[in-house]
Each structure stands twice: as structure tokens, then as C-alpha cells.
């Protein structure tokens, strides 16, 4: 990936071993997982929300709250 100011190589694995980086990644991933997602369908008149799609219940009703 890259070097730090101490000239040590930094990659995903070594960064995740730092408490601050791990905590930030955990907080962001938990917040994104709790979002309610809408399902949209393209129609002749444009894009509209739909609740008839088979994935609607999984993505919207059963989010990771």
C-alpha cells in the first residue's frame, strides 16, 4: 500500500491492528448496516420506489438494526 512517516510499510492488515483505525471501521460499518434500503424500479415514466420486489423485505424490513 504505502509508507508511513517512519518508513514502515502500511497495509490493510497492519492498519486494522491499530485501535483507532479498527474502531473507526467498526463504527462506520455498523452504521451502514443499520440503514434502511429502498428498492427502485425503472419504468417508462422514470424511477419509482417499489415494494413488490422480492428483495424489498430483506433490504428494507430486515435491516441489521
N, C-alpha and C positions, 0 to 999 in steps of 0.2 A: 504494500500500500504506500507507505511514505515514511519519512523520518521525523522524529521529534527534535526539539532543540538540543537534546542530549545525544543526538545522532543514533539513537536506538530505533530499530525498525518497529513500526506500529501497524498492526493489522486488526481485523475484527476480533479475533480471539484474545489478543493481548489487551485491547481496549475494553472488552467486556469483563476483564478481571479487575478493572478499576471500579470501585464502589460508585463513584459519581456517574460514570457512563452507564453502568448496569442499572442504576436507579432511574435515570432519565429514560432509557429504553423501556424499562418495565412500566413506568407511568404512562408514557405515550402509547404503548401497545395496549394497555388496559383501557385507556380512554377510547381508542379507536375501536376496540372490540365491543364497547358498550353502545356505539352509535346505532341508531335505527336506520336501516337502509330501505329506500323506496325502490320499487321496480317500475321501470318506464317501458312503454311500448311505442314504436314508431307507427304512425298512421298517416293517412293521406292529408290530414289537417295539421299534422305536427307530432310532437312527442307528448304523451299523456301518461299520468300515473295509472297503473292497473293493479287490481287486487286479485284478478283471476289467474295470474301466472302461477305455475306450480311452486316456484321458489319464493313467492311472496311471504308465506308463513315462516319459512326458515330465515329469511333475511330481515324481516321486519318484526314479526311477533316473537320469535325465539332468539333474540339477540343475547349476547353474554352480559346480562345486567348483574 
